[in-house]
């Protein structure tokens, strides 16, 4: 008796915001609004919804299918993914057919009838192989009953690694192309498979890969009119900011924490101590991940937090210059060893804050150097004041060295300089948590 297919419909999926985001992301993707698609799919990912969709089994196996216009490709993938089933699938539209292989619900490889997605075409493009040479090799491979890729590896035309890269690229292209389809049908049959992994996608992994493929860095740059462009956090990323920060690199964390809907690219780069080009690359990564969005505004707001940190850094660097110059004037070249040793005995927590800065030549130290290290080592807003503790511990160590080499009188002069800077901060700086932290640290030094 023929097996009857279980037809998946839109109402097979529960009314849940996860699927609303999945659907809106697909619609944006169809209209090539890749940033909005990334935002919706990112929101779906944060919901972490993994309740299985009921897929009826016959004779112990799933056999299901549906129509793309009603059940988008990502919905179909989600149904198979949550069932954790092994098997094969197919999806067809306008005479094009693509075969899919699933391992425990995840896509692991795909095949296509589209000529431009065949591995041979990719080999011609990537390996500078002429079509005539490829056709000759294809004939030889068929005679020996071998796949063209493996045959080329055996002939020394391709390395094994190059073949794996080409297969990965081919499978990405086959699968990502399906996300553009708005009509057609699909099916899935649960059955044993050969676990020959080329890719390893769950539905949202594939959606993320599709976003990066459709929205390149060069396209992102073209959409930025100038460095005054402002970015703000995506709604879900703003609500889940702590969790978002945990998924980012240190540099990405710092820049994400600066994005508040008022800072422009120029200000973000300046605050981070990096080039505008580097800032644009990180903003692209965050945009393609759906975490931030470009604002329509192109206005330069005053960056009060940057101004405060910059002013405090200027104060700290002036104190450092004063104390280090005392040692240099009295000790000459030996002072460089003393300055270096003072830095080396500090807590390991401060290592990153002092790296790649010419402390032995105080006139060459700039606040931009320190800002760059703050962005790398203190990406989370809660740790932003660590540079104050680092500098104050350095000053304490320098004061010990001044007393050891220059005597107690000059050590008192160094302390007096710190007290005078305390007065200047109290006189000119507005009351903020960062200023209070500095004053508390200064007070301990001045005792």
C-alpha positions in Angstrom: 0.0 0.0 0.0 1.5 3.4 -1.0 2.6 5.6 1.9 0.4 8.7 2.4 2.2 12.0 2.8 1.5 14.1 5.8 0.7 17.6 4.5 2.2 20.4 6.6 0.2 23.6 6.7 0.6 27.0 8.3 -1.7 26.0 11.1 0.6 23.0 11.8 2.8 25.6 13.6 1.7 27.2 16.9 0.7 30.9 17.2 4.0 32.0 18.7 6.1 35.1 18.1 9.1 32.9 17.1 7.3 32.0 13.9 6.1 35.6 13.4 9.8 36.7 13.4 10.7 33.8 11.1 8.0 34.8 8.6 8.7 38.5 8.6 12.4 37.8 8.2 11.6 35.6 5.2 9.4 38.3 3.7 12.2 40.9 4.1 14.7 38.5 2.6 12.4 38.1 -0.5 12.4 41.9 -0.9 16.2 42.0 -0.5 15.9 44.0 2.8 18.7 41.9 4.3 19.3 44.1 7.4 15.6 43.8 8.4 15.7 40.1 7.7 18.7 39.7 10.0 16.9 41.6 12.7 13.8 39.5 12.6 15.8 36.2 12.4 18.0 37.4 15.2 14.9 38.1 17.4 13.7 34.6 16.6 17.0 33.1 17.7 16.9 34.9 21.0 13.5 33.4 21.8 15.2 30.0 21.8 11.9 28.3 20.9 12.5 24.6 20.4 9.2 22.8 20.9 8.8 20.0 18.3 6.2 20.3 15.6 4.0 17.2 15.4 4.9 15.2 12.3 2.8 12.0 11.9 4.7 8.8 11.5 3.5 5.9 9.3 5.1 2.5 9.8 7.5 4.2 12.2 8.7 6.8 9.7 8.0 10.5 9.0 6.8 11.2 5.4 5.7 14.9 5.1 5.6 17.7 2.6 4.0 21.0 1.8 3.8 24.1 -0.4 6.3 27.0 0.0 3.7 29.7 -0.5 2.0 28.5 2.7 5.0 27.0 4.7 8.2 28.9 4.0 11.5 26.9 3.7 12.7 27.9 7.2 9.4 26.6 8.7 9.9 23.3 6.9 13.5 23.1 8.2 12.3 23.8 11.7 9.8 21.0 11.6 12.5 18.5 10.6 15.1 20.0 12.9 12.9 19.7 16.0 12.1 16.1 15.1 15.8 15.3 15.1 15.2 13.0 12.2 17.6 11.4 9.7 16.4 11.3 6.2 16.3 12.9 2.7 14.2 15.8 1.4 13.6 17.5 -1.8 12.3 20.9 -2.8 11.1 21.9 -6.3 10.0 25.0 -8.2 9.8 25.9 -11.9 11.6 22.8 -13.1 14.4 23.2 -10.6 14.9 20.4 -8.1 17.2 20.3 -5.1 17.8 17.3 -2.8 18.6 17.7 0.9 20.1 15.3 3.4 19.4 15.6 7.1 21.3 14.2 10.1 19.4 14.5 13.4 17.3 17.3 11.9 20.3 19.3 10.7 21.1 19.9 7.0 24.4 18.2 6.1 24.5 18.3 2.3 22.6 19.2 -0.8 22.4 18.5 -4.5 20.9 20.5 -7.4 19.8 20.3 -11.0 20.8 23.9 -11.6 23.8 23.8 -13.9 25.4 27.0 -12.5 25.4 25.4 -9.0 27.2 22.3 -10.2 30.7 21.7 -8.7 32.3 21.8 -12.1 31.3 25.4 -12.7 32.7 26.4 -9.3 35.9 24.6 -10.1 36.2 26.6 -13.4 35.7 29.9 -11.6 37.8 29.2 -8.5 40.6 27.1 -9.9 41.2 28.8 -13.3 40.4 25.6 -15.1 39.2 26.0 -18.7 35.7 24.6 -19.6 37.3 22.4 -22.3 39.7 20.9 -19.8 36.9 20.3 -17.3 34.7 18.6 -19.9 37.6 16.3 -20.8 38.1 15.4 -17.1 34.4 14.9 -16.6 34.3 12.3 -19.4 37.3 10.5 -17.8 35.6 10.6 -14.4 32.4 9.2 -15.7 34.2 6.3 -17.5 35.8 5.4 -14.2 32.5 5.8 -12.3 33.9 8.5 -10.0 32.7 11.9 -8.9 34.5 14.8 -10.6 35.7 16.4 -7.4 37.4 13.2 -6.0 38.7 12.4 -9.5 40.4 15.9 -9.7 42.0 15.3 -6.3 43.4 11.9 -7.4 44.8 13.6 -10.6 46.4 16.3 -8.5 44.3 19.1 -10.1 42.8 19.9 -6.7 44.0 19.5 -3.2 41.8 17.7 -0.7 41.3 21.0 1.2 40.5 22.9 -1.9 37.8 20.4 -2.8 36.3 20.6 0.7 36.1 24.4 0.4 34.4 24.1 -3.0 31.9 21.6 -1.7 31.1 23.9 1.2 30.7 26.8 -1.1 28.5 24.8 -3.5 26.2 23.5 -0.7 25.9 27.1 0.7 24.8 28.4 -2.7 22.3 25.5 -3.2 20.7 26.1 0.2 20.7 29.9 0.3 19.2 30.1 -3.1 16.1 28.2 -1.8 15.4 31.0 0.7 14.5 33.3 -2.3 11.9 30.8 -3.5 8.3 31.9 -3.0 6.5 29.0 -4.8 7.0 25.3 -5.2 6.7 22.3 -2.9 8.9 20.2 -0.6 8.9 16.8 1.1 10.9 14.9 3.6 11.2 11.1 4.1 12.7 9.7 7.3 15.3 7.0 6.5 18.8 5.9 7.2 21.5 8.1 5.6 25.2 8.1 5.0 26.7 10.6 7.4 28.8 12.4 4.9 28.9 16.0 6.3 29.6 18.9 4.1 27.6 21.6 6.0 25.9 21.4 9.4 23.0 23.8 9.5 20.1 24.3 11.7 17.4 26.7 10.3 18.7 29.8 11.9 22.3 29.0 11.1 21.3 28.9 7.5 19.4 32.2 7.8 22.4 33.9 9.3 24.7 32.6 6.5 22.1 33.8 3.9 22.1 37.3 5.5 25.9 37.6 5.2 25.8 36.3 1.6 23.1 38.8 0.5 24.5 41.8 2.4 28.2 42.3 1.9 30.5 44.8 3.5 30.8 46.7 0.3 27.0 47.0 0.1 27.0 48.2 3.7 29.6 50.9 3.0 27.6 52.1 0.0 24.6 52.7 2.3 26.6 54.9 4.6 26.4 58.5 3.3 29.2 59.7 5.6 30.9 59.1 9.0 28.1 61.1 10.7 25.7 58.2 10.2 24.1 57.2 13.5 23.3 53.7 14.6 20.9 52.4 17.3 20.3 49.0 18.9 17.7 46.7 17.4 14.7 46.3 19.7 15.4 42.7 20.8 19.1 43.4 21.2 18.3 46.4 23.5 16.1 44.2 25.6 18.6 41.4 25.7 21.8 43.5 25.9 23.5 41.5 28.6 23.0 38.2 26.6 24.1 39.9 23.4 27.3 41.2 24.9 28.3 37.6 26.0 28.1 36.5 22.3 30.5 39.2 21.0 34.2 39.6 20.8 35.8 42.2 23.1 36.0 44.9 20.4 32.4 44.2 19.3 31.2 44.4 22.9 32.8 47.8 23.4 31.3 49.2 20.2 27.9 47.6 20.8 27.9 49.3 24.3 28.5 52.7 22.6 25.5 52.4 20.2 22.7 54.4 21.8 21.0 56.1 18.8 23.0 59.3 19.2 26.7 58.4 18.4 27.8 58.5 14.8 30.6 56.4 13.2 33.2 59.1 13.7 32.4 59.3 17.4 32.4 55.5 17.9 35.8 55.2 16.2 37.2 58.0 18.3 35.9 56.5 21.5 37.3 53.1 20.6 40.7 54.4 19.6 40.4 52.6 16.2 40.2 53.8 12.6 36.9 54.7 11.0 37.4 51.9 8.5 37.8 49.4 11.4 34.7 50.8 13.1 32.7 50.4 9.9 33.7 46.8 9.6 32.5 46.0 13.2 29.2 48.0 12.6 28.7 45.9 9.5 29.1 42.7 11.5 26.6 43.9 14.1 24.2 45.0 11.5 24.4 41.7 9.5 23.8 39.9 12.8 20.6 41.9 13.3 21.8 43.5 16.5 21.9 47.2 15.4 20.2 49.3 12.8 21.1 52.4 10.9 19.2 55.6 11.8 17.9 58.0 9.3 19.5 60.8 11.3 22.8 62.3 10.3 23.4 64.6 13.3 26.4 65.1 15.6 25.4 65.0 19.2 27.7 65.9 22.0 29.3 62.6 23.3 29.4 63.4 27.0 30.7 60.0 28.2 33.6 60.2 25.7 34.3 63.8 26.8 34.4 62.7 30.5 36.7 59.7 29.9 38.9 61.8 27.7 39.2 64.6 30.3 39.9 62.1 33.1 42.5 60.4 30.9 44.2 63.7 30.3 44.4 64.3 34.0 45.8 60.8 34.6 48.4 61.2 31.9 49.5 64.6 33.2 50.1 63.0 36.6 52.1 60.1 35.0 54.1 62.6 32.9 54.9 64.6 36.1 56.0 61.6 38.1 58.0 59.9 35.3 59.8 63.2 34.4 60.9 63.4 38.1 62.6 60.0 37.7 64.0 60.8 34.2 65.5 64.1 35.3 67.3 62.5 38.3 68.1 59.0 37.0 68.6 59.6 33.3 68.5 56.4 31.2 68.1 54.2 34.3 64.7 55.8 34.7 63.4 53.7 31.8 64.2 50.5 33.7 62.5 51.9 36.8 59.4 52.9 34.8 59.2 49.5 33.1 59.6 47.7 36.4 56.8 49.8 38.0 54.5 48.6 35.3 55.5 45.0 35.5 54.7 44.6 39.2 51.1 45.7 38.7 48.2 43.3 38.9 47.7 41.0 35.9 44.2 42.5 35.6 45.8 45.6 34.1 48.1 44.0 31.6 45.9 44.7 28.6 45.4 48.3 29.5 49.2 49.0 29.4 50.2 47.0 26.3 51.8 48.6 23.2 52.1 52.0 24.9 55.6 53.6 25.2 55.5 54.3 28.9 59.2 54.7 29.1 58.8 57.8 26.8 56.0 59.7 28.5 55.9 62.4 25.9 54.9 59.8 23.3 51.9 58.4 25.3 48.5 59.6 24.0 45.0 59.1 25.3 44.1 57.5 22.0 46.5 54.7 22.8 44.8 54.1 26.2 41.3 54.4 24.7 42.2 51.6 22.2 43.2 49.4 25.1 40.2 50.2 27.2 38.0 49.2 24.2 39.9 45.8 24.0 40.2 45.0 27.7 37.1 46.6 29.3 34.4 46.0 26.7 31.5 45.8 29.2 30.2 49.1 30.6 30.4 47.8 34.1 34.2 47.5 33.8 34.7 50.8 32.1 36.3 52.4 35.2 39.1 49.8 35.5 41.5 52.2 33.9 41.2 54.5 36.9 42.3 51.7 39.3 45.1 50.7 36.9 46.5 54.3 36.8 46.2 54.8 40.5 48.1 51.6 41.3 50.7 52.7 38.8 51.0 56.0 40.6 51.4 54.3 43.9 54.2 52.1 42.6 55.9 55.1 41.0 55.7 57.0 44.3 57.5 54.1 46.0 60.2 54.3 43.4 60.6 58.0 43.7 61.0 57.7 47.5 63.5 54.9 47.0 65.7 56.7 44.5 65.0 60.4 45.0 64.0 60.6 48.7 60.9 61.3 50.8 60.8 65.0 50.0 60.3 64.4 46.2 57.8 61.6 47.0 55.8 64.2 49.0 56.0 66.5 46.0 54.5 63.8 43.8 51.7 63.3 46.4 51.0 67.1 46.4 50.7 67.0 42.6 48.0 64.3 42.9 46.2 66.4 45.5 46.2 69.5 43.2 44.8 67.4 40.4 42.0 66.2 42.8 41.1 69.9 43.4 41.0 70.5 39.6 38.7 67.5 39.1 36.4 68.7 41.9 36.3 72.2 40.5 35.7 71.4 36.8 34.2 67.9 36.4 30.5 67.3 36.9 29.4 64.8 39.5 29.2 61.3 37.9 29.9 57.8 39.0 33.1 57.8 37.1 34.3 61.0 38.7 33.3 59.7 42.2 35.4 56.5 41.5 38.4 58.6 40.5 38.1 60.8 43.6 37.9 57.8 45.9 41.0 56.3 44.2 42.8 59.6 44.5 41.9 60.0 48.1 43.6 56.6 48.9 46.7 57.8 47.1 46.8 61.1 48.9 46.7 59.7 52.4 
